[in-house]
Amino acid sequence: MILNIEETDRYYELHGGEGEVTISRLLDKGVAEGLELFAVVTVPKGASIGYHTHQSDSEGYYILSGDAEFTDADGSVKTVGAGELCLITKGQSHGIRNSGDMELKFLAVVF
């Protein structure tokens, strides 16, 4: 199966974060069992997705470009960049802030 679906949504102060975040969905929900979100997320310089909890699912952020500060499930803040995977599992929390000089892009997968 080859899909070419792209639905883009803009969110302001997502999960209590700062600024605008764009989520470009590459897969419709329900196409693949157990896969809730498969999307490219764009976070402009200085913007963020606030620290939030995943009660019933897990999420991975695969960094495509840019630099960020990732707040992990234990509350620690780690600097991440292209080629790194940030993963949290069911019941854990996370957040991310663009700390670089260019936009941050990552692939988000919720399962």
C-alpha positions as CSV (number, residue, x, y, z in Angstrom):
1,M,0.0,0.0,0.0
2,I,1.3,3.4,-0.9
3,L,-0.4,6.4,0.6
4,N,0.0,10.1,-0.3
5,I,-2.2,11.8,2.3
6,E,-1.3,15.1,3.8
7,E,-3.7,17.0,6.1
8,T,-2.1,20.0,7.8
9,D,-3.4,21.5,11.1
10,R,-2.0,24.5,13.0
11,Y,-2.1,24.5,16.8
12,Y,-1.4,27.4,19.1
13,E,0.1,26.8,22.6
14,L,-0.2,23.0,22.1
15,H,-0.4,21.2,25.4
16,G,0.5,24.5,27.1
17,G,3.5,25.2,25.0
18,E,4.5,28.4,23.3
19,G,3.8,29.6,19.8
20,E,2.4,27.8,16.8
21,V,3.0,24.2,15.8
22,T,2.1,22.6,12.5
23,I,1.2,19.0,12.2
24,S,1.1,17.4,8.7
25,R,-0.7,14.1,9.0
26,L,0.7,11.5,6.5
27,L,-1.7,8.7,7.4
28,D,-5.4,8.8,8.2
29,K,-6.3,7.5,11.7
30,G,-7.6,4.0,11.4
31,V,-5.7,3.0,8.2
32,A,-3.3,0.9,10.2
33,E,-4.5,-0.8,13.4
34,G,-2.8,0.5,16.5
35,L,-1.3,3.5,14.8
36,E,-3.0,6.7,15.9
37,L,-0.7,9.4,14.4
38,F,2.0,9.4,11.7
39,A,2.9,13.0,10.9
40,V,5.6,15.5,10.3
41,V,5.6,18.2,13.1
42,T,7.1,21.6,12.4
43,V,8.0,23.8,15.4
44,P,9.3,27.3,14.6
45,K,12.3,28.8,16.4
46,G,11.4,29.5,20.1
47,A,8.1,27.6,20.0
48,S,7.3,24.4,21.9
49,I,4.9,21.6,22.7
50,G,4.2,21.6,26.4
51,Y,4.9,18.8,28.8
52,H,2.0,16.4,28.7
53,T,1.1,12.8,29.6
54,H,0.1,10.0,27.3
55,Q,-2.5,8.1,29.4
56,S,-3.4,5.4,26.8
57,D,-0.7,5.4,24.1
58,S,3.0,5.8,23.4
59,E,4.8,8.3,21.2
60,G,8.1,8.6,19.4
61,Y,9.6,11.8,17.9
62,Y,12.3,11.1,15.3
63,I,14.2,14.4,14.7
64,L,14.5,15.2,11.0
65,S,16.1,18.6,11.3
66,G,16.9,21.3,13.8
67,D,17.8,21.3,17.5
68,A,15.6,21.0,20.5
69,E,15.4,20.5,24.2
70,F,13.4,17.4,25.0
71,T,11.8,17.1,28.4
72,D,11.8,13.3,29.2
73,A,9.4,11.3,31.3
74,D,11.6,11.8,34.4
75,G,11.6,15.6,34.0
76,S,15.2,15.8,32.8
77,V,15.9,18.0,29.8
78,K,18.1,16.7,27.0
79,T,19.4,18.4,23.9
80,V,18.5,16.5,20.7
81,G,19.1,16.9,17.0
82,A,18.7,15.3,13.6
83,G,18.8,11.5,13.7
84,E,17.8,11.1,17.3
85,L,14.7,9.3,18.6
86,C,12.8,10.5,21.6
87,L,10.4,7.8,22.9
88,I,7.9,7.7,25.7
89,T,5.6,4.8,26.6
90,K,2.0,4.6,27.9
91,G,1.6,6.6,31.1
92,Q,4.7,8.7,30.6
93,S,5.0,12.4,29.9
94,H,7.2,14.6,27.6
95,G,7.6,18.0,25.9
96,I,9.8,19.6,23.4
97,R,11.1,23.1,22.7
98,N,12.9,24.3,19.6
99,S,16.2,25.7,21.0
100,G,17.9,26.1,17.6
101,D,18.3,28.9,15.1
102,M,16.1,27.2,12.5
103,E,12.7,25.4,12.4
104,L,12.5,22.0,14.1
105,K,11.0,19.1,12.1
106,F,10.3,15.7,13.4
107,L,8.3,12.6,12.6
108,A,5.7,11.9,15.3
109,V,4.3,8.4,15.7
110,V,1.6,7.7,18.2
111,F,0.8,4.1,18.8
